[in-house]
């Protein structure tokens, strides 16, 4: 990897890393429940499935 390559990858990963902080911080702060905290994560991930899906 090029010397600046790792930094570019880190910059691209910042939104995903912040999502974790926002979700966990919101749950701990009592802003929303764990179920509600999963919504932004599932809206950005294609692998989330509803537990009621057949």
CHARMM internal coordinates of N, CA and C (Angstrom, degrees):
IC EDIT
DIST 1 N 1 CA 1.4575
DIST 1 CA 1 C 1.5247
ANGL 1 N 1 CA 1 C 108.25
DIST 1 C 2 N 1.2938
ANGL 1 CA 1 C 2 N 114.90
DIHE 1 N 1 CA 1 C 2 N 140.51
DIST 2 N 2 CA 1.4612
ANGL 1 C 2 N 2 CA 120.70
DIHE 1 CA 1 C 2 N 2 CA 179.46
DIST 2 CA 2 C 1.5286
ANGL 2 N 2 CA 2 C 110.00
DIHE 1 C 2 N 2 CA 2 C -66.31
DIST 2 C 3 N 1.3243
ANGL 2 CA 2 C 3 N 117.91
DIHE 2 N 2 CA 2 C 3 N 155.30
DIST 3 N 3 CA 1.4666
ANGL 2 C 3 N 3 CA 120.62
DIHE 2 CA 2 C 3 N 3 CA -178.43
DIST 3 CA 3 C 1.5283
ANGL 3 N 3 CA 3 C 113.85
DIHE 2 C 3 N 3 CA 3 C -54.07
DIST 3 C 4 N 1.3154
ANGL 3 CA 3 C 4 N 117.91
DIHE 3 N 3 CA 3 C 4 N -39.13
DIST 4 N 4 CA 1.4564
ANGL 3 C 4 N 4 CA 120.13
DIHE 3 CA 3 C 4 N 4 CA 179.90
DIST 4 CA 4 C 1.5107
ANGL 4 N 4 CA 4 C 113.32
DIHE 3 C 4 N 4 CA 4 C -88.31
DIST 4 C 5 N 1.3330
ANGL 4 CA 4 C 5 N 117.33
DIHE 4 N 4 CA 4 C 5 N -3.91
DIST 5 N 5 CA 1.4588
ANGL 4 C 5 N 5 CA 122.06
DIHE 4 CA 4 C 5 N 5 CA -176.81
DIST 5 CA 5 C 1.5160
ANGL 5 N 5 CA 5 C 113.12
DIHE 4 C 5 N 5 CA 5 C -65.66
DIST 5 C 6 N 1.3175
ANGL 5 CA 5 C 6 N 116.38
DIHE 5 N 5 CA 5 C 6 N -41.39
DIST 6 N 6 CA 1.4594
ANGL 5 C 6 N 6 CA 120.00
DIHE 5 CA 5 C 6 N 6 CA -179.73
DIST 6 CA 6 C 1.5309
ANGL 6 N 6 CA 6 C 110.62
DIHE 5 C 6 N 6 CA 6 C -63.81
DIST 6 C 7 N 1.3156
ANGL 6 CA 6 C 7 N 116.35
DIHE 6 N 6 CA 6 C 7 N -37.36
DIST 7 N 7 CA 1.4607
ANGL 6 C 7 N 7 CA 120.19
DIHE 6 CA 6 C 7 N 7 CA 179.95
DIST 7 CA 7 C 1.5260
ANGL 7 N 7 CA 7 C 110.68
DIHE 6 C 7 N 7 CA 7 C -68.12
DIST 7 C 8 N 1.3402
ANGL 7 CA 7 C 8 N 117.25
DIHE 7 N 7 CA 7 C 8 N -38.72
DIST 8 N 8 CA 1.4670
ANGL 7 C 8 N 8 CA 121.08
DIHE 7 CA 7 C 8 N 8 CA 177.44
DIST 8 CA 8 C 1.5255
ANGL 8 N 8 CA 8 C 110.89
DIHE 7 C 8 N 8 CA 8 C -62.84
DIST 8 C 9 N 1.3215
ANGL 8 CA 8 C 9 N 115.90
DIHE 8 N 8 CA 8 C 9 N -42.25
DIST 9 N 9 CA 1.4619
ANGL 8 C 9 N 9 CA 120.32
DIHE 8 CA 8 C 9 N 9 CA 179.03
DIST 9 CA 9 C 1.5199
ANGL 9 N 9 CA 9 C 109.97
DIHE 8 C 9 N 9 CA 9 C -64.19
DIST 9 C 10 N 1.3201
ANGL 9 CA 9 C 10 N 116.94
DIHE 9 N 9 CA 9 C 10 N -41.52
DIST 10 N 10 CA 1.4647
ANGL 9 C 10 N 10 CA 120.65
DIHE 9 CA 9 C 10 N 10 CA 177.73
DIST 10 CA 10 C 1.5276
ANGL 10 N 10 CA 10 C 111.20
DIHE 9 C 10 N 10 CA 10 C -61.18
DIST 10 C 11 N 1.3262
ANGL 10 CA 10 C 11 N 117.23
DIHE 10 N 10 CA 10 C 11 N -43.67
DIST 11 N 11 CA 1.4605
ANGL 10 C 11 N 11 CA 120.49
DIHE 10 CA 10 C 11 N 11 CA 178.96
DIST 11 CA 11 C 1.5299
ANGL 11 N 11 CA 11 C 111.46
DIHE 10 C 11 N 11 CA 11 C -62.49
DIST 11 C 12 N 1.3189
ANGL 11 CA 11 C 12 N 116.82
DIHE 11 N 11 CA 11 C 12 N -36.95
DIST 12 N 12 CA 1.4562
ANGL 11 C 12 N 12 CA 120.48
DIHE 11 CA 11 C 12 N 12 CA 178.51
DIST 12 CA 12 C 1.5293
ANGL 12 N 12 CA 12 C 111.57
DIHE 11 C 12 N 12 CA 12 C -70.80
DIST 12 C 13 N 1.3200
ANGL 12 CA 12 C 13 N 117.63
DIHE 12 N 12 CA 12 C 13 N -25.41
DIST 13 N 13 CA 1.4576
ANGL 12 C 13 N 13 CA 122.13
DIHE 12 CA 12 C 13 N 13 CA -177.91
DIST 13 CA 13 C 1.5269
ANGL 13 N 13 CA 13 C 113.15
DIHE 12 C 13 N 13 CA 13 C -85.90
DIST 13 C 14 N 1.3136
ANGL 13 CA 13 C 14 N 118.77
DIHE 13 N 13 CA 13 C 14 N -12.56
DIST 14 N 14 CA 1.4651
ANGL 13 C 14 N 14 CA 121.98
DIHE 13 CA 13 C 14 N 14 CA -175.73
DIST 14 CA 14 C 1.5332
ANGL 14 N 14 CA 14 C 112.93
DIHE 13 C 14 N 14 CA 14 C -55.49
DIST 14 C 15 N 1.3358
ANGL 14 CA 14 C 15 N 121.08
DIHE 14 N 14 CA 14 C 15 N -45.98
DIST 15 N 15 CA 1.4715
ANGL 14 C 15 N 15 CA 118.55
DIHE 14 CA 14 C 15 N 15 CA 179.37
DIST 15 CA 15 C 1.5266
ANGL 15 N 15 CA 15 C 113.35
DIHE 14 C 15 N 15 CA 15 C -59.08
DIST 15 C 16 N 1.3139
ANGL 15 CA 15 C 16 N 117.53
DIHE 15 N 15 CA 15 C 16 N -39.74
DIST 16 N 16 CA 1.4616
ANGL 15 C 16 N 16 CA 120.78
DIHE 15 CA 15 C 16 N 16 CA 178.63
DIST 16 CA 16 C 1.5238
ANGL 16 N 16 CA 16 C 111.20
DIHE 15 C 16 N 16 CA 16 C -67.28
DIST 16 C 17 N 1.3102
ANGL 16 CA 16 C 17 N 116.60
DIHE 16 N 16 CA 16 C 17 N -39.96
DIST 17 N 17 CA 1.4578
ANGL 16 C 17 N 17 CA 120.12
DIHE 16 CA 16 C 17 N 17 CA 179.05
DIST 17 CA 17 C 1.5288
ANGL 17 N 17 CA 17 C 111.28
DIHE 16 C 17 N 17 CA 17 C -67.21
DIST 17 C 18 N 1.3146
ANGL 17 CA 17 C 18 N 117.18
DIHE 17 N 17 CA 17 C 18 N -38.15
DIST 18 N 18 CA 1.4618
ANGL 17 C 18 N 18 CA 120.59
DIHE 17 CA 17 C 18 N 18 CA 178.60
DIST 18 CA 18 C 1.5219
ANGL 18 N 18 CA 18 C 111.46
DIHE 17 C 18 N 18 CA 18 C -68.44
DIST 18 C 19 N 1.3163
ANGL 18 CA 18 C 19 N 117.28
DIHE 18 N 18 CA 18 C 19 N -31.68
DIST 19 N 19 CA 1.4572
ANGL 18 C 19 N 19 CA 120.75
DIHE 18 CA 18 C 19 N 19 CA 178.59
DIST 19 CA 19 C 1.5261
ANGL 19 N 19 CA 19 C 110.42
DIHE 18 C 19 N 19 CA 19 C -60.61
DIST 19 C 20 N 1.3135
ANGL 19 CA 19 C 20 N 116.79
DIHE 19 N 19 CA 19 C 20 N -41.24
DIST 20 N 20 CA 1.4623
ANGL 19 C 20 N 20 CA 120.94
DIHE 19 CA 19 C 20 N 20 CA 178.06
DIST 20 CA 20 C 1.5232
ANGL 20 N 20 CA 20 C 110.21
DIHE 19 C 20 N 20 CA 20 C -62.21
DIST 20 C 21 N 1.3162
ANGL 20 CA 20 C 21 N 116.47
DIHE 20 N 20 CA 20 C 21 N -44.28
DIST 21 N 21 CA 1.4659
ANGL 20 C 21 N 21 CA 121.03
DIHE 20 CA 20 C 21 N 21 CA -179.71
DIST 21 CA 21 C 1.5173
ANGL 21 N 21 CA 21 C 110.76
DIHE 20 C 21 N 21 CA 21 C -63.41
DIST 21 C 22 N 1.3191
ANGL 21 CA 21 C 22 N 117.66
DIHE 21 N 21 CA 21 C 22 N -42.74
DIST 22 N 22 CA 1.4668
ANGL 21 C 22 N 22 CA 121.60
DIHE 21 CA 21 C 22 N 22 CA -178.99
DIST 22 CA 22 C 1.5244
ANGL 22 N 22 CA 22 C 110.69
DIHE 21 C 22 N 22 CA 22 C -65.35
DIST 22 C 23 N 1.3267
ANGL 22 CA 22 C 23 N 117.54
DIHE 22 N 22 CA 22 C 23 N -44.79
DIST 23 N 23 CA 1.4636
ANGL 22 C 23 N 23 CA 120.93
DIHE 22 CA 22 C 23 N 23 CA -178.04
DIST 23 CA 23 C 1.5280
ANGL 23 N 23 CA 23 C 110.87
DIHE 22 C 23 N 23 CA 23 C -65.89
DIST 23 C 24 N 1.3201
ANGL 23 CA 23 C 24 N 116.94
DIHE 23 N 23 CA 23 C 24 N -52.19
DIST 24 N 24 CA 1.4691
ANGL 23 C 24 N 24 CA 119.83
DIHE 23 CA 23 C 24 N 24 CA -178.80
DIST 24 CA 24 C 1.5275
ANGL 24 N 24 CA 24 C 110.40
DIHE 23 C 24 N 24 CA 24 C -65.61
DIST 24 C 25 N 1.3184
ANGL 24 CA 24 C 25 N 117.80
DIHE 24 N 24 CA 24 C 25 N -41.73
DIST 25 N 25 CA 1.4613
ANGL 24 C 25 N 25 CA 120.67
DIHE 24 CA 24 C 25 N 25 CA 178.18
DIST 25 CA 25 C 1.5113
ANGL 25 N 25 CA 25 C 112.51
DIHE 24 C 25 N 25 CA 25 C -62.72
DIST 25 C 26 N 1.3216
ANGL 25 CA 25 C 26 N 117.40
DIHE 25 N 25 CA 25 C 26 N -39.76
DIST 26 N 26 CA 1.4586
ANGL 25 C 26 N 26 CA 120.85
DIHE 25 CA 25 C 26 N 26 CA 178.38
DIST 26 CA 26 C 1.5083
ANGL 26 N 26 CA 26 C 112.70
DIHE 25 C 26 N 26 CA 26 C -66.36
DIST 26 C 27 N 1.3280
ANGL 26 CA 26 C 27 N 116.90
DIHE 26 N 26 CA 26 C 27 N -37.79
DIST 27 N 27 CA 1.4636
ANGL 26 C 27 N 27 CA 120.63
DIHE 26 CA 26 C 27 N 27 CA 178.00
DIST 27 CA 27 C 1.5233
ANGL 27 N 27 CA 27 C 110.07
DIHE 26 C 27 N 27 CA 27 C -67.98
DIST 27 C 28 N 1.3306
ANGL 27 CA 27 C 28 N 116.82
DIHE 27 N 27 CA 27 C 28 N -46.82
DIST 28 N 28 CA 1.4653
ANGL 27 C 28 N 28 CA 120.99
DIHE 27 CA 27 C 28 N 28 CA -179.12
DIST 28 CA 28 C 1.5314
ANGL 28 N 28 CA 28 C 111.18
DIHE 27 C 28 N 28 CA 28 C -64.10
DIST 28 C 29 N 1.3279
ANGL 28 CA 28 C 29 N 116.92
DIHE 28 N 28 CA 28 C 29 N -38.38
DIST 29 N 29 CA 1.4609
ANGL 28 C 29 N 29 CA 120.93
DIHE 28 CA 28 C 29 N 29 CA -178.82
DIST 29 CA 29 C 1.5294
ANGL 29 N 29 CA 29 C 112.24
DIHE 28 C 29 N 29 CA 29 C -76.77
DIST 29 C 30 N 1.3221
ANGL 29 CA 29 C 30 N 116.79
DIHE 29 N 29 CA 29 C 30 N -11.98
DIST 30 N 30 CA 1.4590
ANGL 29 C 30 N 30 CA 120.09
DIHE 29 CA 29 C 30 N 30 CA 179.48
DIST 30 CA 30 C 1.5133
ANGL 30 N 30 CA 30 C 113.29
DIHE 29 C 30 N 30 CA 30 C 82.44
DIST 30 C 31 N 1.3114
ANGL 30 CA 30 C 31 N 117.51
DIHE 30 N 30 CA 30 C 31 N 17.20
DIST 31 N 31 CA 1.4571
ANGL 30 C 31 N 31 CA 121.34
DIHE 30 CA 30 C 31 N 31 CA 179.21
DIST 31 CA 31 C 1.5233
ANGL 31 N 31 CA 31 C 110.36
DIHE 30 C 31 N 31 CA 31 C -71.39
DIST 31 C 32 N 1.3305
ANGL 31 CA 31 C 32 N 116.23
DIHE 31 N 31 CA 31 C 32 N -38.19
DIST 32 N 32 CA 1.4501
ANGL 31 C 32 N 32 CA 121.09
DIHE 31 CA 31 C 32 N 32 CA 176.19
DIST 32 CA 32 C 1.5213
ANGL 32 N 32 CA 32 C 109.81
DIHE 31 C 32 N 32 CA 32 C -149.34
DIST 32 C 33 N 1.3525
ANGL 32 CA 32 C 33 N 115.60
DIHE 32 N 32 CA 32 C 33 N 166.77
DIST 33 N 33 CA 1.4608
ANGL 32 C 33 N 33 CA 120.74
DIHE 32 CA 32 C 33 N 33 CA -179.06
DIST 33 CA 33 C 1.5234
ANGL 33 N 33 CA 33 C 110.07
DIHE 32 C 33 N 33 CA 33 C -83.46
DIST 33 C 34 N 1.3168
ANGL 33 CA 33 C 34 N 115.09
DIHE 33 N 33 CA 33 C 34 N 173.04
DIST 34 N 34 CA 1.4625
ANGL 33 C 34 N 34 CA 119.83
DIHE 33 CA 33 C 34 N 34 CA 179.54
DIST 34 CA 34 C 1.5261
ANGL 34 N 34 CA 34 C 111.15
DIHE 33 C 34 N 34 CA 34 C -63.20
DIST 34 C 35 N 1.3119
ANGL 34 CA 34 C 35 N 117.49
DIHE 34 N 34 CA 34 C 35 N -36.64
DIST 35 N 35 CA 1.4609
ANGL 34 C 35 N 35 CA 120.90
DIHE 34 CA 34 C 35 N 35 CA 178.68
DIST 35 CA 35 C 1.5227
ANGL 35 N 35 CA 35 C 110.60
DIHE 34 C 35 N 35 CA 35 C -65.54
DIST 35 C 36 N 1.3155
ANGL 35 CA 35 C 36 N 116.99
DIHE 35 N 35 CA 35 C 36 N -43.75
DIST 36 N 36 CA 1.4566
ANGL 35 C 36 N 36 CA 120.60
DIHE 35 CA 35 C 36 N 36 CA 178.42
DIST 36 CA 36 C 1.5225
ANGL 36 N 36 CA 36 C 110.83
DIHE 35 C 36 N 36 CA 36 C -68.16
DIST 36 C 37 N 1.3093
ANGL 36 CA 36 C 37 N 117.44
DIHE 36 N 36 CA 36 C 37 N -31.70
DIST 37 N 37 CA 1.4553
ANGL 36 C 37 N 37 CA 121.64
DIHE 36 CA 36 C 37 N 37 CA 179.71
DIST 37 CA 37 C 1.5109
ANGL 37 N 37 CA 37 C 113.00
DIHE 36 C 37 N 37 CA 37 C -68.55
DIST 37 C 38 N 1.3200
ANGL 37 CA 37 C 38 N 116.94
DIHE 37 N 37 CA 37 C 38 N -20.21
DIST 38 N 38 CA 1.4601
ANGL 37 C 38 N 38 CA 120.75
DIHE 37 CA 37 C 38 N 38 CA -179.69
DIST 38 CA 38 C 1.5314
ANGL 38 N 38 CA 38 C 111.45
DIHE 37 C 38 N 38 CA 38 C -78.16
DIST 38 C 39 N 1.2914
ANGL 38 CA 38 C 39 N 118.54
DIHE 38 N 38 CA 38 C 39 N -22.17
DIST 39 N 39 CA 1.4642
ANGL 38 C 39 N 39 CA 122.60
DIHE 38 CA 38 C 39 N 39 CA -175.05
DIST 39 CA 39 C 1.5349
ANGL 39 N 39 CA 39 C 113.47
DIHE 38 C 39 N 39 CA 39 C -58.36
DIST 39 C 40 N 1.3346
ANGL 39 CA 39 C 40 N 120.51
DIHE 39 N 39 CA 39 C 40 N -50.11
DIST 40 N 40 CA 1.4662
ANGL 39 C 40 N 40 CA 118.12
DIHE 39 CA 39 C 40 N 40 CA -179.56
DIST 40 CA 40 C 1.5225
ANGL 40 N 40 CA 40 C 112.45
DIHE 39 C 40 N 40 CA 40 C -65.06
DIST 40 C 41 N 1.3136
ANGL 40 CA 40 C 41 N 116.10
DIHE 40 N 40 CA 40 C 41 N -31.33
DIST 41 N 41 CA 1.4460
ANGL 40 C 41 N 41 CA 119.86
DIHE 40 CA 40 C 41 N 41 CA 179.24
DIST 41 CA 41 C 1.5232
ANGL 41 N 41 CA 41 C 110.29
DIHE 40 C 41 N 41 CA 41 C -67.73
DIST 41 C 42 N 1.3188
ANGL 41 CA 41 C 42 N 116.79
DIHE 41 N 41 CA 41 C 42 N -42.77
DIST 42 N 42 CA 1.4595
ANGL 41 C 42 N 42 CA 120.55
DIHE 41 CA 41 C 42 N 42 CA -179.48
DIST 42 CA 42 C 1.5208
ANGL 42 N 42 CA 42 C 112.09
DIHE 41 C 42 N 42 CA 42 C -71.90
DIST 42 C 43 N 1.3204
ANGL 42 CA 42 C 43 N 116.75
DIHE 42 N 42 CA 42 C 43 N -26.71
DIST 43 N 43 CA 1.4580
ANGL 42 C 43 N 43 CA 118.16
DIHE 42 CA 42 C 43 N 43 CA 179.52
DIST 43 CA 43 C 1.5261
ANGL 43 N 43 CA 43 C 111.40
DIHE 42 C 43 N 43 CA 43 C -71.61
DIST 43 C 44 N 1.3328
ANGL 43 CA 43 C 44 N 116.81
DIHE 43 N 43 CA 43 C 44 N -19.87
DIST 44 N 44 CA 1.4611
ANGL 43 C 44 N 44 CA 119.78
DIHE 43 CA 43 C 44 N 44 CA 179.10
DIST 44 CA 44 C 1.5182
ANGL 44 N 44 CA 44 C 112.75
DIHE 43 C 44 N 44 CA 44 C -103.50
DIST 44 C 45 N 1.3227
ANGL 44 CA 44 C 45 N 118.16
DIHE 44 N 44 CA 44 C 45 N -11.13
DIST 45 N 45 CA 1.4650
ANGL 44 C 45 N 45 CA 121.42
DIHE 44 CA 44 C 45 N 45 CA -179.20
DIST 45 CA 45 C 1.5195
ANGL 45 N 45 CA 45 C 109.93
DIHE 44 C 45 N 45 CA 45 C -109.74
DIST 45 C 46 N 1.3066
ANGL 45 CA 45 C 46 N 116.08
DIHE 45 N 45 CA 45 C 46 N 137.32
DIST 46 N 46 CA 1.4620
ANGL 45 C 46 N 46 CA 119.40
DIHE 45 CA 45 C 46 N 46 CA -179.57
DIST 46 CA 46 C 1.5137
ANGL 46 N 46 CA 46 C 112.17
DIHE 45 C 46 N 46 CA 46 C -85.51
DIST 46 C 47 N 1.3250
ANGL 46 CA 46 C 47 N 118.34
DIHE 46 N 46 CA 46 C 47 N -8.07
DIST 47 N 47 CA 1.4584
ANGL 46 C 47 N 47 CA 120.41
DIHE 46 CA 46 C 47 N 47 CA -175.14
DIST 47 CA 47 C 1.5260
ANGL 47 N 47 CA 47 C 113.97
DIHE 46 C 47 N 47 CA 47 C -94.22
DIST 47 C 48 N 1.3403
ANGL 47 CA 47 C 48 N 118.55
DIHE 47 N 47 CA 47 C 48 N -3.23
DIST 48 N 48 CA 1.4540
ANGL 47 C 48 N 48 CA 120.40
DIHE 47 CA 47 C 48 N 48 CA 179.22
DIST 48 CA 48 C 1.5167
ANGL 48 N 48 CA 48 C 110.56
DIHE 47 C 48 N 48 CA 48 C -74.09
DIST 48 C 49 N 1.3047
ANGL 48 CA 48 C 49 N 114.82
DIHE 48 N 48 CA 48 C 49 N 134.10
DIST 49 N 49 CA 1.4582
ANGL 48 C 49 N 49 CA 119.69
DIHE 48 CA 48 C 49 N 49 CA 178.08
DIST 49 CA 49 C 1.5155
ANGL 49 N 49 CA 49 C 108.51
DIHE 48 C 49 N 49 CA 49 C -128.24
DIST 49 C 50 N 1.2915
ANGL 49 CA 49 C 50 N 115.54
DIHE 49 N 49 CA 49 C 50 N 149.82
DIST 50 N 50 CA 1.4595
ANGL 49 C 50 N 50 CA 120.48
DIHE 49 CA 49 C 50 N 50 CA 176.03
DIST 50 CA 50 C 1.5034
ANGL 50 N 50 CA 50 C 109.29
DIHE 49 C 50 N 50 CA 50 C -70.90
DIST 50 C 51 N 1.3281
ANGL 50 CA 50 C 51 N 117.30
DIHE 50 N 50 CA 50 C 51 N 143.87
DIST 51 N 51 CA 1.4573
ANGL 50 C 51 N 51 CA 120.47
DIHE 50 CA 50 C 51 N 51 CA 178.76
DIST 51 CA 51 C 1.5234
ANGL 51 N 51 CA 51 C 111.40
DIHE 50 C 51 N 51 CA 51 C -71.13
DIST 51 C 52 N 1.3337
ANGL 51 CA 51 C 52 N 117.31
DIHE 51 N 51 CA 51 C 52 N -13.74
DIST 52 N 52 CA 1.4537
ANGL 51 C 52 N 52 CA 120.61
DIHE 51 CA 51 C 52 N 52 CA 179.83
DIST 52 CA 52 C 1.5244
ANGL 52 N 52 CA 52 C 112.02
DIHE 51 C 52 N 52 CA 52 C -98.35
DIST 52 C 53 N 1.3234
ANGL 52 CA 52 C 53 N 117.20
DIHE 52 N 52 CA 52 C 53 N 0.32
DIST 53 N 53 CA 1.4689
ANGL 52 C 53 N 53 CA 120.07
DIHE 52 CA 52 C 53 N 53 CA -178.53
DIST 53 CA 53 C 1.5265
ANGL 53 N 53 CA 53 C 109.78
DIHE 52 C 53 N 53 CA 53 C -69.64
DIST 53 C 54 N 1.3252
ANGL 53 CA 53 C 54 N 114.66
DIHE 53 N 53 CA 53 C 54 N 143.19
DIST 54 N 54 CA 1.4641
ANGL 53 C 54 N 54 CA 118.89
DIHE 53 CA 53 C 54 N 54 CA -178.07
DIST 54 CA 54 C 1.5062
ANGL 54 N 54 CA 54 C 111.44
DIHE 53 C 54 N 54 CA 54 C -83.35
END
COOR INIT
IC SEED 1 N 1 CA 1 C
IC BUILD
